[in-house]
Amino acid sequence: MADTMQFDLVSPERRLASVEVTAVSIPGSEGDLTAMAGHMPTITTLRPGILRVEAGSGTDEYVVSGGFAEINATSMSVLAEKAIPRGEVTAEFLEGLRKEAEAAHEAADDADKDMTAKTLADLAYLAEAMV
């Protein structure tokens, strides 16, 4: 179908999705982005946030901690550092992400402090959005 594209979401632990979709909204590191069939080829990094997948069967949401997205006219692949269906997110999962980000921030040199501080802010926003 011309109005759909193949979408794959994988994390180191498992494949979370492999479906035909009409649109995918991702939390890009440079801002949110929605990809649909015919999208210009793009590779972008992800920030912590909610990835929304729209397909003929409905909408699914996943929480991602970061990673990469490769988009082209007929497909999109997301390689997430960590990903979990939104319905499976627990306070413990979010707390684990926060602790990892705090440790990375403490260990970062001056050149990376801004980036790790942004990750912490993105995680705080994500935790608030999950309430």
N, C-alpha and C positions, 0 to 999 in steps of 0.2 A: 504494500500500500504506500502510495507516494507521500502521505501525510504522517508517516511514522518513521522511526529510526530504531535501530538496535541499541539497547542500553545494557551495559554490564557494570556491576558494582562488586568489587572484591576487596577483601582485607587480608592480611597475613593469615588470619584464622579460618576464613571461609569465603565462599562465593555467596553474596547476599541477593543478587538479582541478575537475571539475564532474560530480558523481556523486550517486546516491541512497545515503544512509547510514543506519545504525541508531544511531550515536553518534559524537560528535566531542569529544575531550578537548583543551582548549586551555590554554596557560600564560598565564592572566590576570594582569594587573598586581596584582590584589588577591588572587590565589590561583588554583590550578588549578580548572577548571570543565569539567564534562561536559554536553553538550547532546544531547537526544534529541527525537524528535517530540513535540509538545505542550508544548515548553518555553515558559516565560513570556517575553514580549518583553524583550530585554536588549541593550544596547550596552556593550561593555567594551574597554579597551585591553589589548594583549598585552605581555608581557615576553619577553626572549629565552628560548627553550626549544623543546621538542619538541611538535608538534601531532600527535595520533594520530587517524586516521580509520578507523572500523569500518564496513565494508560487507559485503554478501553475498559478495563475491569475496575477502574477507580484510581484513587491517589494513595500512594504509599510514601511514608517519610522515614528517613534514617538519620541518626545522629552520627556525624563524622568528626574526627579530631584533627584532620588535616589530610594531606595527600596531593594527588595530581588528577586532573581530568584532561582527557584527549578527546576533542570533538571534531567531527567532520560532517559532511553532508548527509551521510547515511548511518552513522553510528557514533556512540559516545561510550568511552570507557573511563571509569573512575577507579583509581587505585588508592584506597584509603589507608591511612596509618592505622586507624581503628574505626570500625563502623558497627552500628547495632540498630536494628529496627526501633523506631521511636517508642513503640509499645513495650519494649524490653528494657528501656533505660531505667536504672535505679539510682537512688541517691549515692550509693556506694560507687557505681560506675563513674558518675560525675565527680565525686570526691577523688577518685583515683586519677582521673584526668587532671584535676586541679593540682594534686600533689606532684605529679610528674612535671607539670608546667612550672610550678614553684621551684622544684629542684633544678630544672633547666635554667630558670632565670637566675638562681643563686650561683650556678656554675658558669654562666655566660660571661665572656669578656666584654669590655666596654662597647665593642663594635656590634655585639649581638643583644645588648640589654634592651634596646627599643623593640626589637622583634619579639623577644620573649615576654616583655611587658604587654605587648599587643595581644599575644596569645592568651595571657592571663585575663585580660579585659574581655576578649572574645568568649572565653570559657565562663566568665561571670555573667555575661549577657545570655549565653546559652542556658545556663542553670536557671536564670530568671524566666526565660521563655518556656522552660519545661514545666513551670508551676501551673 
